Amino acid sequence: MSSPFQKKFSAKSPLNPSSPFRQEQEFVETRFKEVDGQRIPTRREVIIPGEERLTFEQVGVDPREGKKYWQENPEKYQEYLESKAPRKMVQERDVNVNLRKTPSSFTPGKKWFGVNLSQDIGETMPMENIIGIVKKAREINKGNEFIQDAIDKEFEFYLKEAGYKRKPGKIKKSINTTEWRDIKSGN
């Protein structure tokens, strides 16, 4: 059932241009992850205030007609009440410190300079795992300088190709964050 009353009370009504749902809300960061001395937010929340709605008189509707309309349309009355209530929106995101692109020379299920690689190697893996494989390969080939040089060159090539910076003796960590995703939106 459509009525002029319903149109006047609609959230998109030009009679209510200051609707809080049209304003930018500021999120409050509520959870963090500490990474290399940086506090990175992983969860944020915002309370969106309910809409201030106009009275029967303000929209030019007889109060008796308005109350009758609400009685005949209880689902519309419920929507109206919900629009007046504040809503809480919660978002989260993941922070991965060392997830890096797996070196192209790491073939799943094969050997890399004597190190048996897992069949389950994905497109990305933690840098600690990559460095562990390199160290293990150097350890296996301890007495062979030629192979150790090849391992080092392969690793340096991987770092350069993937765009990672290396400080003498230390890999610079990069912080990857995923997009914010809604986990709760409502009352």
MARGUZA-69653 format. One line per field, with one value per residue: residue number from 1; residue in three letters; x, y, z of N, C-alpha, C, CB in turn. Coordinates in steps of 0.05 Angstrom, whole numbers, plus 5000, padded with zeros to 4 digits. Glycine has a CB too. Example, Ala and Ser with C-alpha at 12.3 -4.5 7.8 and 13.67 -1.06 7.14 Angstrom:
seq: 1;2 $
type: Ala;Ser $
n_xx: 5264;5257 $
n_yy: 4886;4955 $
n_zz: 5156;5142 $
ca_xx: 5246;5273 $
ca_yy: 4910;4979 $
ca_zz: 5156;5143 $
c_xx: 5264;5258 $
c_yy: 4934;5001 $
c_zz: 5156;5157 $
cb_xx: 5226;5282 $
cb_yy: 4911;4988 $
cb_zz: 5181;5114 $
This chain:
seq: 1;2;3;4;5;6;7;8;9;10;11;12;13;14;15;16;17;18;19;20;21;22;23;24;25;26;27;28;29;30;31;32;33;34;35;36;37;38;39;40;41;42;43;44;45;46;47;48;49;50;51;52;53;54;55;56;57;58;59;60;61;62;63;64;65;66;67;68;69;70;71;72;73;74;75;76;77;78;79;80;81;82;83;84;85;86;87;88;89;90;91;92;93;94;95;96;97;98;99;100;101;102;103;104;105;106;107;108;109;110;111;112;113;114;115;116;117;118;119;120;121;122;123;124;125;126;127;128;129;130;131;132;133;134;135;136;137;138;139;140;141;142;143;144;145;146;147;148;149;150;151;152;153;154;155;156;157;158;159;160;161;162;163;164;165;166;167;168;169;170;171;172;173;174;175;176;177;178;179;180;181;182;183;184;185;186;187 $
type: Met;Ser;Ser;Pro;Phe;Gln;Lys;Lys;Phe;Ser;Ala;Lys;Ser;Pro;Leu;Asn;Pro;Ser;Ser;Pro;Phe;Arg;Gln;Glu;Gln;Glu;Phe;Val;Glu;Thr;Arg;Phe;Lys;Glu;Val;Asp;Gly;Gln;Arg;Ile;Pro;Thr;Arg;Arg;Glu;Val;Ile;Ile;Pro;Gly;Glu;Glu;Arg;Leu;Thr;Phe;Glu;Gln;Val;Gly;Val;Asp;Pro;Arg;Glu;Gly;Lys;Lys;Tyr;Trp;Gln;Glu;Asn;Pro;Glu;Lys;Tyr;Gln;Glu;Tyr;Leu;Glu;Ser;Lys;Ala;Pro;Arg;Lys;Met;Val;Gln;Glu;Arg;Asp;Val;Asn;Val;Asn;Leu;Arg;Lys;Thr;Pro;Ser;Ser;Phe;Thr;Pro;Gly;Lys;Lys;Trp;Phe;Gly;Val;Asn;Leu;Ser;Gln;Asp;Ile;Gly;Glu;Thr;Met;Pro;Met;Glu;Asn;Ile;Ile;Gly;Ile;Val;Lys;Lys;Ala;Arg;Glu;Ile;Asn;Lys;Gly;Asn;Glu;Phe;Ile;Gln;Asp;Ala;Ile;Asp;Lys;Glu;Phe;Glu;Phe;Tyr;Leu;Lys;Glu;Ala;Gly;Tyr;Lys;Arg;Lys;Pro;Gly;Lys;Ile;Lys;Lys;Ser;Ile;Asn;Thr;Thr;Glu;Trp;Arg;Asp;Ile;Lys;Ser;Gly;Asn $
n_xx: 5017;5014;5025;5017;5035;5073;5113;5128;5152;5195;5263;5293;5271;5262;5249;5279;5337;5383;5398;5431;5453;5474;5519;5590;5617;5660;5705;5722;5781;5791;5821;5888;5950;6015;6070;6136;6144;6103;6035;5983;5918;5868;5815;5755;5703;5638;5586;5526;5483;5411;5360;5334;5268;5211;5152;5082;5054;5094;5101;5054;5009;4950;4947;4913;4903;4955;4968;4930;4948;4998;4978;4952;4995;5038;5090;5116;5115;5150;5198;5204;5212;5261;5294;5301;5332;5399;5454;5505;5567;5616;5682;5735;5804;5858;5926;5985;6050;6098;6083;6100;6113;6121;6185;6198;6231;6221;6195;6136;6138;6187;6261;6303;6364;6378;6341;6281;6221;6155;6094;6052;6063;6045;6024;6042;6082;6107;6162;6200;6198;6217;6270;6287;6288;6328;6372;6374;6387;6438;6464;6461;6494;6544;6601;6611;6629;6616;6562;6539;6547;6514;6464;6461;6462;6415;6377;6386;6372;6317;6299;6309;6279;6227;6222;6238;6271;6337;6375;6443;6451;6399;6330;6284;6222;6158;6094;6032;5965;5897;5836;5785;5733;5663;5637;5597;5535;5486;5434 $
n_yy: 4977;5042;5108;5181;5195;5155;5167;5217;5205;5174;5152;5175;5222;5289;5324;5312;5326;5325;5276;5229;5184;5201;5228;5228;5180;5172;5121;5084;5058;4994;4948;4926;4908;4896;4912;4911;4956;4988;5006;4975;4982;4931;4923;4960;5005;5036;5077;5090;5141;5138;5160;5225;5235;5265;5295;5279;5327;5360;5339;5349;5315;5289;5270;5227;5202;5186;5150;5111;5093;5070;5028;4997;4982;4948;4928;4970;5007;4982;4985;5040;5050;5021;5052;5096;5078;5072;5045;4996;4988;4942;4930;4889;4872;4835;4830;4816;4800;4778;4751;4730;4729;4666;4640;4631;4589;4550;4492;4457;4396;4380;4378;4429;4450;4405;4406;4379;4399;4416;4388;4421;4475;4542;4601;4643;4651;4652;4695;4677;4621;4617;4637;4598;4552;4567;4571;4518;4492;4515;4492;4437;4436;4448;4440;4454;4506;4528;4512;4536;4590;4593;4584;4631;4670;4657;4668;4723;4741;4727;4762;4812;4808;4803;4851;4862;4892;4886;4890;4890;4827;4825;4820;4867;4877;4875;4903;4877;4891;4870;4889;4927;4891;4881;4858;4862;4893;4931;4934 $
n_zz: 5000;4981;5000;5006;5056;5068;5031;5049;5097;5084;5085;5046;5037;5013;5052;5095;5094;5126;5142;5184;5159;5113;5124;5134;5177;5233;5245;5302;5323;5350;5359;5354;5321;5338;5301;5285;5318;5302;5310;5284;5261;5268;5275;5274;5295;5290;5311;5284;5287;5299;5253;5257;5258;5226;5254;5253;5245;5224;5174;5151;5160;5186;5253;5270;5221;5209;5252;5241;5192;5208;5240;5202;5172;5198;5188;5161;5201;5236;5206;5206;5261;5268;5236;5268;5309;5336;5298;5298;5268;5251;5230;5204;5190;5161;5180;5152;5163;5141;5093;5032;4961;4933;4915;4846;4832;4869;4863;4875;4910;4890;4891;4918;4910;4940;4982;5001;4976;4998;4975;4980;4972;4966;4928;4958;5017;5085;5097;5133;5124;5072;5078;5114;5081;5046;5082;5099;5051;5042;5086;5075;5031;5050;5043;4991;4956;4906;4897;4941;4929;4884;4908;4940;4899;4872;4912;4920;4869;4869;4910;4887;4839;4860;4884;4937;4992;5018;5075;5098;5122;5140;5125;5102;5132;5103;5109;5099;5088;5088;5055;5090;5120;5129;5190;5224;5220;5241;5292 $
ca_xx: 5000;5030;5010;5033;5047;5096;5133;5138;5168;5216;5290;5304;5253;5276;5242;5298;5363;5405;5398;5458;5464;5487;5543;5613;5620;5687;5709;5740;5797;5788;5841;5912;5971;6041;6089;6160;6141;6080;6009;5966;5891;5857;5786;5744;5674;5625;5558;5512;5458;5386;5351;5313;5245;5192;5127;5059;5048;5115;5098;5027;4991;4933;4957;4896;4908;4982;4966;4915;4967;5016;4963;4946;5020;5057;5117;5126;5120;5175;5220;5206;5225;5289;5310;5306;5351;5427;5465;5534;5580;5643;5698;5761;5822;5881;5952;6005;6076;6118;6073;6114;6110;6140;6204;6190;6248;6211;6174;6124;6144;6214;6283;6316;6391;6379;6320;6255;6200;6129;6075;6031;6073;6026;6035;6055;6090;6122;6191;6216;6200;6235;6297;6293;6295;6354;6392;6377;6402;6466;6474;6464;6516;6564;6629;6612;6627;6603;6533;6530;6546;6490;6441;6460;6454;6387;6362;6388;6355;6289;6293;6309;6256;6203;6222;6243;6296;6353;6396;6463;6445;6371;6309;6265;6195;6137;6068;6010;5939;5875;5815;5767;5708;5642;5631;5571;5523;5459;5430 $
ca_yy: 5000;5066;5132;5204;5194;5138;5182;5239;5194;5158;5161;5191;5245;5315;5338;5305;5325;5323;5248;5221;5164;5214;5240;5210;5173;5166;5096;5083;5033;4981;4926;4932;4888;4909;4901;4927;4982;5003;4996;4974;4974;4907;4923;4986;5005;5062;5078;5108;5148;5135;5184;5242;5234;5287;5288;5280;5355;5371;5330;5356;5292;5288;5249;5204;5188;5174;5127;5091;5082;5052;5004;4981;4974;4944;4924;4996;5020;4970;4997;5067;5048;5013;5075;5115;5066;5073;5020;4992;4975;4933;4920;4878;4866;4819;4842;4795;4813;4767;4735;4739;4713;4643;4641;4614;4565;4530;4476;4439;4367;4375;4386;4455;4448;4384;4408;4369;4419;4405;4388;4441;4503;4559;4624;4659;4638;4670;4699;4659;4595;4620;4639;4572;4534;4576;4563;4489;4486;4521;4473;4412;4439;4462;4438;4461;4535;4534;4510;4557;4615;4591;4588;4659;4685;4651;4682;4752;4745;4726;4787;4834;4804;4807;4879;4864;4905;4871;4903;4870;4808;4826;4826;4887;4866;4892;4898;4875;4891;4865;4910;4925;4876;4884;4833;4867;4918;4931;4942 $
ca_zz: 5000;4979;5008;5008;5082;5067;5016;5065;5119;5073;5093;5024;5033;5012;5076;5116;5081;5145;5152;5192;5141;5090;5134;5139;5205;5239;5258;5326;5322;5376;5362;5340;5321;5340;5280;5283;5332;5292;5318;5260;5269;5255;5280;5278;5299;5288;5318;5266;5302;5285;5239;5269;5239;5228;5267;5235;5239;5208;5146;5142;5161;5209;5271;5269;5196;5211;5269;5227;5172;5222;5248;5178;5160;5220;5178;5155;5227;5247;5191;5216;5288;5264;5225;5290;5328;5327;5287;5303;5245;5259;5208;5211;5168;5168;5177;5148;5164;5123;5071;5007;4937;4934;4892;4823;4830;4888;4850;4894;4909;4878;4908;4911;4921;4960;5001;4991;4980;5003;4953;4986;4971;4952;4914;4978;5041;5103;5090;5150;5111;5049;5089;5126;5059;5036;5102;5099;5027;5047;5105;5061;5012;5066;5033;4962;4953;4881;4900;4960;4914;4867;4925;4947;4875;4867;4932;4913;4845;4878;4925;4868;4821;4875;4894;4965;5000;5037;5089;5104;5143;5150;5106;5112;5132;5092;5123;5080;5101;5070;5056;5112;5113;5149;5204;5238;5212;5251;5320 $
c_xx: 5018;5013;5028;5048;5073;5119;5145;5157;5191;5243;5302;5288;5269;5270;5262;5326;5386;5407;5427;5470;5477;5514;5565;5615;5650;5688;5727;5755;5798;5808;5864;5931;5997;6060;6112;6156;6118;6054;5991;5938;5881;5827;5778;5714;5664;5596;5545;5486;5433;5378;5331;5290;5225;5166;5105;5053;5068;5113;5070;5007;4975;4942;4939;4900;4935;4981;4951;4932;4986;5002;4957;4972;5041;5086;5131;5132;5145;5199;5225;5221;5254;5306;5317;5327;5380;5436;5495;5545;5608;5657;5724;5778;5845;5906;5972;6032;6095;6108;6085;6108;6131;6159;6196;6207;6240;6189;6163;6131;6171;6236;6294;6343;6393;6357;6294;6234;6173;6112;6055;6040;6053;6040;6049;6062;6105;6151;6209;6219;6219;6264;6305;6302;6323;6376;6397;6392;6432;6479;6480;6489;6540;6592;6632;6607;6612;6572;6523;6528;6521;6465;6439;6451;6424;6369;6363;6371;6326;6282;6290;6284;6229;6201;6225;6270;6311;6375;6417;6455;6416;6352;6290;6237;6176;6111;6046;5984;5918;5855;5798;5742;5689;5638;5605;5560;5493;5457;5445 $
c_yy: 5025;5090;5156;5206;5179;5153;5204;5229;5177;5170;5178;5216;5271;5332;5333;5304;5322;5295;5240;5199;5176;5227;5219;5205;5166;5139;5099;5056;5020;4958;4933;4908;4903;4896;4920;4955;4999;4990;4998;4965;4950;4906;4952;4985;5034;5058;5099;5115;5143;5162;5199;5244;5256;5277;5289;5309;5367;5363;5336;5334;5293;5265;5224;5187;5173;5149;5104;5077;5062;5026;4985;4970;4969;4940;4951;5011;5009;4981;5025;5067;5040;5035;5095;5105;5068;5045;5019;4977;4968;4922;4909;4875;4850;4835;4819;4808;4803;4749;4746;4720;4691;4645;4622;4589;4544;4515;4456;4410;4360;4383;4413;4454;4428;4385;4399;4390;4405;4407;4410;4470;4519;4582;4643;4642;4657;4672;4682;4631;4596;4621;4612;4552;4541;4567;4533;4480;4492;4501;4446;4412;4453;4462;4447;4491;4543;4533;4531;4584;4616;4595;4618;4676;4681;4667;4712;4758;4746;4752;4810;4832;4810;4835;4882;4876;4887;4888;4882;4853;4808;4833;4846;4876;4886;4884;4899;4875;4885;4888;4905;4909;4879;4857;4837;4893;4916;4939;4924 $
c_zz: 5000;4986;5008;5035;5081;5052;5033;5087;5109;5081;5071;5019;5032;5037;5099;5104;5100;5157;5159;5173;5117;5099;5137;5169;5209;5254;5282;5324;5349;5380;5344;5340;5320;5320;5278;5295;5322;5302;5294;5268;5253;5258;5285;5280;5296;5296;5300;5280;5285;5272;5257;5250;5245;5241;5246;5226;5220;5178;5135;5141;5187;5227;5271;5244;5197;5229;5256;5206;5185;5231;5225;5165;5182;5211;5171;5181;5239;5233;5201;5243;5286;5253;5246;5309;5318;5317;5293;5279;5255;5234;5218;5186;5178;5163;5175;5146;5143;5101;5045;4985;4938;4910;4870;4820;4851;4875;4870;4889;4897;4899;4898;4925;4943;4981;4988;4997;4982;4977;4955;4984;4954;4938;4933;5002;5059;5095;5107;5137;5087;5058;5101;5104;5048;5056;5102;5074;5030;5066;5092;5043;5024;5054;5004;4958;4928;4884;4920;4947;4896;4883;4932;4923;4869;4886;4926;4889;4852;4892;4906;4849;4835;4886;4924;4971;5020;5048;5095;5127;5152;5126;5118;5110;5118;5105;5102;5096;5080;5072;5081;5103;5136;5163;5220;5227;5221;5279;5339 $
cb_xx: 4981;5041;4996;5017;5027;5090;5122;5115;5151;5214;5308;5305;5233;5268;5214;5290;5367;5402;5387;5458;5441;5469;5538;5639;5601;5701;5720;5724;5826;5760;5829;5926;5968;6053;6074;6168;6166;6080;5997;5978;5872;5870;5777;5753;5667;5627;5553;5507;5460;5364;5338;5324;5231;5187;5121;5033;5047;5143;5105;5029;5006;4903;4960;4866;4908;5001;4953;4889;4982;5029;4936;4931;5030;5048;5117;5106;5095;5174;5214;5178;5210;5290;5294;5281;5344;5445;5460;5539;5581;5641;5703;5758;5832;5881;5960;5999;6088;6138;6042;6144;6113;6124;6232;6192;6277;6202;6187;6094;6123;6218;6306;6298;6401;6405;6317;6248;6199;6115;6061;6020;6102;6006;6013;6036;6108;6119;6199;6203;6172;6229;6299;6269;6274;6355;6383;6349;6391;6469;6455;6439;6507;6566;6638;6592;6655;6613;6526;6550;6571;6489;6445;6488;6471;6381;6373;6418;6361;6285;6314;6335;6256;6200;6196;6240;6291;6365;6386;6490;6461;6368;6294;6268;6186;6135;6063;6012;5933;5861;5798;5758;5715;5616;5654;5574;5525;5447;5400 $
cb_yy: 5000;5069;5129;5230;5182;5112;5193;5255;5178;5157;5137;5174;5247;5330;5332;5278;5350;5344;5229;5210;5145;5235;5255;5222;5149;5188;5075;5086;5040;4970;4898;4956;4868;4908;4897;4930;4998;5004;5013;4955;4998;4883;4904;5006;4994;5074;5084;5095;5178;5125;5177;5270;5207;5299;5307;5268;5371;5363;5301;5368;5265;5285;5260;5212;5208;5194;5135;5104;5104;5066;5012;4998;4995;4921;4906;5013;5015;4939;4998;5080;5028;4989;5088;5121;5036;5082;5018;4976;4993;4911;4943;4850;4892;4792;4862;4778;4810;4751;4735;4740;4730;4616;4634;4631;4573;4544;4461;4443;4354;4392;4364;4480;4475;4384;4438;4341;4440;4420;4360;4436;4504;4571;4639;4683;4613;4661;4729;4657;4586;4645;4661;4561;4536;4607;4572;4476;4501;4550;4469;4405;4453;4450;4410;4444;4547;4514;4481;4558;4619;4563;4571;4668;4677;4620;4676;4759;4723;4702;4792;4834;4775;4787;4891;4836;4933;4846;4917;4884;4814;4846;4800;4914;4861;4889;4919;4850;4917;4838;4909;4953;4846;4894;4825;4867;4923;4903;4942 $
cb_zz: 5024;4951;5036;5004;5103;5052;4990;5077;5137;5042;5098;4999;5056;4987;5085;5129;5065;5167;5132;5220;5133;5078;5161;5128;5213;5255;5238;5353;5311;5378;5355;5352;5296;5369;5253;5254;5329;5261;5342;5239;5264;5267;5303;5256;5327;5259;5349;5238;5310;5304;5213;5277;5241;5201;5290;5249;5265;5218;5143;5116;5159;5202;5299;5271;5172;5223;5296;5213;5158;5247;5262;5157;5139;5237;5153;5137;5246;5243;5161;5219;5306;5245;5202;5305;5333;5350;5257;5330;5220;5281;5187;5226;5153;5152;5200;5123;5191;5139;5071;5012;4911;4934;4902;4797;4835;4914;4826;4894;4892;4852;4907;4920;4930;4973;5012;5004;4956;5026;4951;5013;4958;4972;4899;4987;5035;5132;5093;5178;5102;5032;5111;5141;5036;5032;5130;5099;5002;5059;5129;5044;4987;5093;5035;4946;4953;4859;4910;4984;4896;4853;4952;4956;4851;4870;4960;4909;4823;4897;4946;4851;4811;4897;4886;4978;5012;5023;5116;5109;5167;5173;5097;5096;5161;5060;5145;5062;5115;5077;5030;5123;5108;5136;5223;5269;5182;5247;5326 $
